[in-house]
Amino acid sequence: MNHKTVSYKLQSVLKLIILPVAVYIIFEIIDRLVTGKGVISSKADLRVLFRTVITCYCFAMALNCNLLLGRMDLSAGAQMFMGCIFGGNIALQFNLGGIGILVLSIVIGALCGLLVGVLFVNMRILPMVLGIGMTLIFECFSFGAYNQQGLMLYGKKNVEILSNLTFILLVAILLILVMTFLFQHSTFGYSRRAIQGSQKLAADSGINIFKNCILCYVLAGALVACAGVFDTAYKGTLTPGLGMSSNGSVFSNMFPMFLGIWLGSFVRNPVIGVLGGAVSVKLLTLGLSKLALGGSTQNIIIYSLFLIFMIYRTNSSKMEYLKKKKVRIKLAQETRRERHLQIT
Amino acid sequence: MSDTEIMKGAPRLSLTDRVSIVKNNPSFSFTFPIVVLLLIISVFGAATGGDFFGKNIFVGIFNQAIIIGTMATAVSFIYTTGNLDISVGNTMALSATIGALVYNLTGNANLMVVSAIISGILLMLFNCTMSVIFGVKSITVAIVMIQLYSAIVSNILGPETLKVDYAMCKIMENAGFRYAAFIIYFILCFIVFHLTSAGRELRFIGGNEICANQTGMNANKAKYISFFMAGIGVGLAAVFTIIRTGSVSTEVGNGMGMDVMLATVLGGMSIFGGAKSNSYAGLLGALTVSALNKGLLMVGISPTVIQGVRGAVFLLLVYMNSERPQTLPTRQQV
């Protein structure tokens, strides 16, 4: 590898990590000034950060599976409820422990994703519309099942592993490896990127767009279920709701996903990028909560930043164009002045 | 050769072809939701032994449908242009909060109505500006605004419920304010949508924005018009919400954006707009949802199951009312 390549790669990695690091430093300073304590001042803080990051990462990756291909799956939140409530409770019944809960939830989440995917491919109605319909159906099942209690992990035996830092870290590493392979190095990933470019061209070149679509839904279902298990382990319970309340988790994970795609573009790896996005947003949330701000005030700050970020993302090319235009005008003016001086 | 002989020689049409011919009929998108609504009423009428046909039941269905119907009529303007806004529920909640605060400060019901409508318009225009001036996709703006408006309402209200003078609300309700305001708004929407050049432009832009721009139409201006009209509806729905319960809480408007979309689609309109859009789809859809809910409740089905049935019926109706593209659906294919 020559010097230029190494330098370029280093620059890319630096661009990827600069945002989470900047968020951490800014809040470390603010929190220390206001409360006298840093963002991560205890092991509990670290555990909270790890748990929330992995939940957010899984959900954002799940959204990333479909959203970039023009499919906004609004049923992802309801799939999470289905996977966790059914998978978790079955695992608890058979005393399969924390790993059993995680595995069974992922399997049922994937099955829910498969159902949505198969329906989408066969019915071919708009993904958002299908998502609404499936949300209504899934919420009905997850609410009605298990006496409307949802999933309760608080006080249950053999589930402590879901709160173990090493286990969370191991799952995170495994997820990153599997997702990097699937998205970056597998046929599925290549096809997905081709479809992302142009569905028509991809179909014409022999890619089975329907199979790829179903796989995306399955993967998304498995990921949201994984997110749900860690979220339940963090909160203790997962209470089901009706009236499309599960959409909240879809909307709240949009910011890390969009942020992650942007960060991932520096290293051409959305899997790592989304992790960066999740870490940044969760550090921001932790930093704000350390300031003892109310939940709604935190949300106002976070979503205002989301809006500003989206405005920046949408207009960055225009800003770049204006910057180049300025440079061009300056150069033209200087050239003209020099010529004028030469003539005189 | 006689007509009968010609018909005998012609190839027989398959069922799919026949369905396609029926679906492509220009009046199908209008008649289908009405037929579905009448079918639901007939089925539940028969299932309840005629109890469903009672005057009180119909009034109840209309009262339930009025808020969603107003909102769905409002957003049909936005959907027509090919934009999506699912934040209308939270926008309505913030407008209702502002309206209730204004009433509690001034004690003037007229000011409450005016402030709620103006808030609705301004908030919707803010969403539009984010989309038109800053170029952020309207659905992304909506997702941010759902959280942002909800957080602002929570910040203003806290855990408390903002109470508004119940007597005033009752007076407004008994005086038929809701019906009058809804009918006036609905007629206004119908006129703007179907009888003016602005309405035609909205549909054209929804169908093909590039083509519309090349024929001299200003897509941005049209988007502002659509969000303005939607803002009036959102403001009105906020007033209806206040006078229905005499209070505003953080729960108001949650998930309503989805209900509105559900009603609009059930009413026979594509959420990607275009030439087949209309202003009455929202009302038809809202009535269908309300009739379905009421009927299922009267038959004795639990609210949990009702939601599931609603989802299944919704998907079935959408499937029956939509085209099946060769490839997977994208914006261009709908």
HADDOCK unambig.tbl for C-alpha pairs under 7 A between the chains (distance, minus, plus):
assign (segid A and resid 70 and name CA) (segid B and resid 330 and name CA) 6.88 0.50 0.50
assign (segid A and resid 121 and name CA) (segid B and resid 328 and name CA) 6.87 0.50 0.50
assign (segid A and resid 123 and name CA) (segid B and resid 319 and name CA) 6.44 0.50 0.50
assign (segid A and resid 124 and name CA) (segid B and resid 324 and name CA) 5.76 0.50 0.50
assign (segid A and resid 124 and name CA) (segid B and resid 325 and name CA) 6.85 0.50 0.50
assign (segid A and resid 124 and name CA) (segid B and resid 328 and name CA) 6.10 0.50 0.50
assign (segid A and resid 124 and name CA) (segid B and resid 329 and name CA) 6.07 0.50 0.50
assign (segid A and resid 125 and name CA) (segid B and resid 319 and name CA) 6.50 0.50 0.50
assign (segid A and resid 125 and name CA) (segid B and resid 329 and name CA) 6.62 0.50 0.50
assign (segid A and resid 126 and name CA) (segid B and resid 329 and name CA) 5.99 0.50 0.50
assign (segid A and resid 130 and name CA) (segid B and resid 315 and name CA) 6.76 0.50 0.50
assign (segid A and resid 133 and name CA) (segid B and resid 311 and name CA) 4.49 0.50 0.50
assign (segid A and resid 133 and name CA) (segid B and resid 312 and name CA) 6.64 0.50 0.50
assign (segid A and resid 133 and name CA) (segid B and resid 314 and name CA) 6.34 0.50 0.50
assign (segid A and resid 133 and name CA) (segid B and resid 315 and name CA) 5.72 0.50 0.50
assign (segid A and resid 134 and name CA) (segid B and resid 311 and name CA) 6.57 0.50 0.50
assign (segid A and resid 136 and name CA) (segid B and resid 307 and name CA) 5.79 0.50 0.50
assign (segid A and resid 136 and name CA) (segid B and resid 308 and name CA) 5.54 0.50 0.50
assign (segid A and resid 136 and name CA) (segid B and resid 311 and name CA) 4.97 0.50 0.50
assign (segid A and resid 137 and name CA) (segid B and resid 307 and name CA) 6.84 0.50 0.50
assign (segid A and resid 137 and name CA) (segid B and resid 308 and name CA) 4.27 0.50 0.50
assign (segid A and resid 137 and name CA) (segid B and resid 311 and name CA) 5.46 0.50 0.50
assign (segid A and resid 137 and name CA) (segid B and resid 312 and name CA) 6.86 0.50 0.50
assign (segid A and resid 140 and name CA) (segid B and resid 304 and name CA) 5.47 0.50 0.50
assign (segid A and resid 140 and name CA) (segid B and resid 305 and name CA) 6.14 0.50 0.50
assign (segid A and resid 140 and name CA) (segid B and resid 307 and name CA) 6.09 0.50 0.50
assign (segid A and resid 140 and name CA) (segid B and resid 308 and name CA) 5.13 0.50 0.50
assign (segid A and resid 144 and name CA) (segid B and resid 304 and name CA) 6.62 0.50 0.50
assign (segid A and resid 243 and name CA) (segid B and resid 255 and name CA) 6.56 0.50 0.50
assign (segid A and resid 244 and name CA) (segid B and resid 255 and name CA) 5.99 0.50 0.50
assign (segid A and resid 245 and name CA) (segid B and resid 255 and name CA) 6.45 0.50 0.50
assign (segid A and resid 251 and name CA) (segid B and resid 143 and name CA) 6.07 0.50 0.50
assign (segid A and resid 296 and name CA) (segid B and resid 151 and name CA) 4.56 0.50 0.50
assign (segid A and resid 296 and name CA) (segid B and resid 152 and name CA) 6.87 0.50 0.50
assign (segid A and resid 296 and name CA) (segid B and resid 154 and name CA) 6.00 0.50 0.50
assign (segid A and resid 296 and name CA) (segid B and resid 155 and name CA) 5.66 0.50 0.50
assign (segid A and resid 297 and name CA) (segid B and resid 151 and name CA) 6.89 0.50 0.50
assign (segid A and resid 297 and name CA) (segid B and resid 155 and name CA) 6.67 0.50 0.50
assign (segid A and resid 299 and name CA) (segid B and resid 148 and name CA) 6.78 0.50 0.50
assign (segid A and resid 299 and name CA) (segid B and resid 151 and name CA) 5.97 0.50 0.50
assign (segid A and resid 300 and name CA) (segid B and resid 148 and name CA) 5.50 0.50 0.50
assign (segid A and resid 300 and name CA) (segid B and resid 151 and name CA) 5.84 0.50 0.50
assign (segid A and resid 300 and name CA) (segid B and resid 152 and name CA) 6.82 0.50 0.50
assign (segid A and resid 303 and name CA) (segid B and resid 144 and name CA) 6.05 0.50 0.50
assign (segid A and resid 303 and name CA) (segid B and resid 147 and name CA) 6.85 0.50 0.50
assign (segid A and resid 303 and name CA) (segid B and resid 148 and name CA) 5.91 0.50 0.50
assign (segid A and resid 307 and name CA) (segid B and resid 144 and name CA) 6.57 0.50 0.50
assign (segid A and resid 310 and name CA) (segid B and resid 136 and name CA) 6.53 0.50 0.50
assign (segid A and resid 311 and name CA) (segid B and resid 134 and name CA) 5.97 0.50 0.50
assign (segid A and resid 311 and name CA) (segid B and resid 136 and name CA) 6.18 0.50 0.50
assign (segid A and resid 314 and name CA) (segid B and resid 135 and name CA) 6.21 0.50 0.50
assign (segid A and resid 314 and name CA) (segid B and resid 136 and name CA) 6.06 0.50 0.50
assign (segid A and resid 315 and name CA) (segid B and resid 134 and name CA) 6.99 0.50 0.50
